[in-house]
Amino acid sequence: MKRRVFVVDDEALAIKRLARMLEATGRVELAGSATDPEDALARIPGLALDAVFLDISMPGLDGFQVARRLPATVMIVFTTAHDEHALRAFEVNAIDYLMKPVRDDELGRSLDKLDRLRASADADAQLAAAMARIAAMAPAAPAPERIASRLGDKIQLVELDRITHFFAEDKLTYAAAGERNYIVDPPIAELEERYARAGFFRIHRATLVRLAAITEVHAGVEGTRVRLADGKTELPVARDRMRALKDRLGLA
């Protein structure tokens, strides 16, 4: 019997890659996916699922907070690119984890573990205990983070989750949000350090982009570029950042 699974990750390309790998195993049925944690929480309770593949580092609600609100009967496999402290915490749990970029052999190991736990007579007790540990360590949902944009005597607060990318131009730093660019004080290097855990990645010395906003990566005569979710914004990727970008996006 195939296991029914759901994938949650704020990066659309990471979902696409993991979904392709899961389906290639022939062992699971992909019941759905979501890039928005709130959307996932609204949809998952209505599905008969065996497991959720859940990213840890997401803006808004992180993987721990999502896990705390999922049905107790759903097993969770965490996916992460850099949360080593979380990996140590889950090494003794009945819940598995995968490091990004996900490898075929590690995915197979994870599916084997899910099968063993589902077949175990005390699977429900193991799952309940593991979920209780997650609930105990999950922090409360934080307030939306904002960044200040100063123009003369006016200060405007821009919510971080509206910003698709930051860029430097003419000795100024801008935050791009929708159709508008806002001048912000911190330089790109400082923003990179501050917002790496919020899903931003530096693709160029002058550009920091939200990974979840990337919908396409393509190479052309002028080099590699990424296209954002608005369908018209394209940003250049520095050659020395390509490998790291592909790793963060879960691309082989």
C-alpha positions in Angstrom: 0.0 0.0 0.0 1.3 3.4 -0.9 1.8 6.0 1.8 -0.1 9.2 1.3 2.2 12.2 1.9 2.1 16.0 1.8 5.1 18.4 1.2 5.4 21.8 2.9 8.3 24.1 1.9 8.3 27.9 1.3 10.5 27.3 -1.8 8.5 26.2 -4.8 11.5 24.7 -6.6 12.4 22.6 -3.5 8.8 21.2 -3.4 9.0 20.4 -7.1 12.3 18.5 -6.7 11.2 16.5 -3.6 7.8 15.7 -5.1 9.6 14.3 -8.2 11.9 12.2 -6.0 9.0 10.9 -3.9 6.9 9.9 -6.9 10.0 8.2 -8.5 10.2 5.8 -5.5 6.8 4.3 -6.4 6.2 4.0 -2.7 4.1 7.1 -2.0 1.1 9.0 -3.3 1.6 12.7 -3.2 -1.7 14.1 -1.7 -0.7 17.7 -2.1 1.9 20.4 -1.3 2.0 24.0 0.0 4.5 26.9 0.1 2.4 28.7 2.7 2.4 27.1 6.2 -1.1 28.5 7.0 -2.4 27.1 3.7 -0.9 23.7 4.7 -2.5 23.8 8.1 -5.9 24.5 6.5 -5.7 21.7 4.0 -3.9 18.8 5.9 -6.6 18.0 8.5 -9.1 17.1 5.6 -6.6 14.6 4.1 -6.0 11.0 5.1 -2.2 11.3 5.4 0.6 9.0 6.6 3.3 11.7 6.6 4.2 15.3 6.0 7.6 16.3 4.7 8.0 19.6 6.5 10.7 22.3 6.0 12.0 23.8 9.3 13.1 27.3 8.3 10.2 29.2 6.8 9.1 32.8 7.3 6.0 33.4 9.4 5.4 30.0 10.9 8.5 27.7 11.1 8.4 23.9 10.9 8.2 23.5 14.7 5.2 25.7 15.0 3.4 24.0 12.0 4.2 20.5 13.6 2.6 21.6 16.8 -0.7 22.3 15.1 -0.8 19.2 12.8 -3.1 16.2 13.6 -1.5 13.9 16.1 -1.9 10.9 13.7 0.3 12.4 11.0 4.0 11.5 11.0 6.5 14.2 10.2 9.8 14.1 8.3 11.6 17.4 8.8 13.7 18.8 5.9 16.4 21.4 6.6 19.4 23.1 4.9 21.2 24.3 8.0 19.5 23.8 11.3 22.1 21.5 12.9 20.8 22.2 16.4 17.4 20.8 15.3 19.0 17.7 13.9 20.7 17.0 17.2 17.3 17.4 19.0 15.6 14.9 16.7 18.3 12.2 16.5 16.6 10.3 19.4 13.0 10.9 18.3 10.6 8.7 16.3 10.5 11.5 13.7 13.0 11.5 10.9 14.7 14.4 9.1 16.4 15.0 5.7 19.2 17.4 4.9 18.8 19.5 1.8 19.6 18.9 -1.0 17.8 15.6 -0.4 19.5 12.4 -1.6 17.8 9.4 -3.0 19.4 7.0 -0.5 18.4 9.2 2.5 14.9 9.5 1.2 14.7 5.7 0.9 15.9 5.4 4.5 13.3 7.8 5.7 10.5 5.9 3.9 11.8 2.7 5.4 11.6 4.2 8.9 8.0 5.4 8.2 7.0 1.9 7.1 8.5 0.4 10.2 6.8 2.8 12.6 3.4 2.5 10.9 3.7 -1.3 11.1 4.7 -1.2 14.8 2.1 -2.1 17.4 2.9 0.9 19.5 3.2 3.4 16.6 0.5 5.7 17.9 2.2 5.8 21.3 5.6 6.6 19.7 4.1 9.3 17.6 2.2 10.9 20.4 5.4 11.0 22.5 7.4 12.6 19.7 4.7 15.2 19.0 4.7 16.0 22.7 8.4 16.7 22.6 7.9 19.0 19.6 5.1 20.9 21.3 7.3 21.4 24.4 10.2 22.9 22.4 8.2 24.9 19.8 8.3 28.7 20.4 5.2 30.8 20.2 4.5 32.4 16.9 6.5 35.6 16.6 5.0 39.0 15.5 5.5 39.9 11.9 9.0 41.4 11.5 9.3 44.8 9.9 12.1 47.0 8.6 12.2 50.8 8.7 12.4 52.8 5.5 13.4 56.5 6.1 12.7 59.3 3.6 13.4 62.7 5.1 11.4 63.1 8.3 9.1 60.2 7.4 9.7 56.6 8.6 7.6 53.8 7.1 7.6 50.3 8.5 7.6 47.6 5.8 6.6 44.0 6.8 9.4 41.6 5.9 7.1 39.0 4.4 6.2 41.6 1.7 9.7 42.0 0.5 10.9 39.8 -2.4 14.5 41.1 -2.5 17.0 43.7 -1.4 19.3 45.4 -3.8 22.1 48.1 -3.7 22.2 50.8 -6.3 23.9 54.2 -6.4 25.2 53.8 -2.9 21.7 53.2 -1.5 20.0 50.0 -0.4 16.4 49.2 -1.4 13.8 46.7 -0.3 11.5 45.7 -3.2 8.0 45.0 -2.1 5.4 44.7 -4.9 5.4 47.6 -7.2 7.5 49.8 -4.9 11.1 50.1 -3.7 11.8 51.3 -0.2 15.1 52.9 0.9 16.5 51.1 4.0 19.6 51.8 6.1 21.4 48.5 6.5 23.9 47.5 3.7 23.4 44.2 1.8 26.0 42.4 3.9 24.2 43.3 7.2 20.8 42.3 5.7 22.2 39.0 4.6 23.4 38.2 8.1 20.1 39.5 9.7 17.6 37.7 7.4 19.4 34.5 6.3 17.1 32.5 8.7 14.1 34.3 7.2 14.7 32.7 3.8 16.8 35.4 2.1 19.9 34.4 0.1 22.6 36.5 -1.5 22.8 35.8 -5.2 25.1 38.7 -6.1 27.2 41.2 -4.2 24.4 43.7 -4.6 21.4 41.5 -4.4 19.7 39.5 -1.6 16.6 37.6 -2.7 13.8 35.7 -0.8 14.2 32.1 -2.0 10.5 31.5 -1.8 10.0 34.3 -4.4 12.1 32.5 -7.1 10.0 30.6 -9.6 12.6 30.0 -12.4 16.3 29.7 -12.8 17.6 30.0 -16.4 20.9 30.5 -18.2 21.3 32.9 -21.1 24.0 34.6 -23.1 24.3 37.2 -20.3 24.7 34.5 -17.6 22.3 32.9 -15.1 19.3 34.8 -13.9 16.4 34.1 -11.6 12.8 35.1 -12.3 10.5 36.1 -9.4 6.9 35.3 -8.7 5.6 38.5 -10.3 6.6 37.0 -13.7 8.6 40.0 -14.8 11.4 40.7 -12.3 14.7 39.0 -13.3 17.9 39.2 -11.2 21.4 38.2 -12.2 23.2 35.4 -10.3 26.9 35.7 -9.7 28.8 32.7 -11.0 30.4 32.0 -7.7 27.0 31.9 -6.0 25.3 29.4 -8.4 26.3 26.2 -6.6 25.2 27.5 -3.2 21.9 28.7 -4.7 21.2 25.3 -6.3 21.8 23.7 -3.0 19.5 26.0 -1.2 16.8 25.5 -3.8 17.2 21.7 -3.6 18.3 21.4 -7.2 20.6 18.6 -8.3 
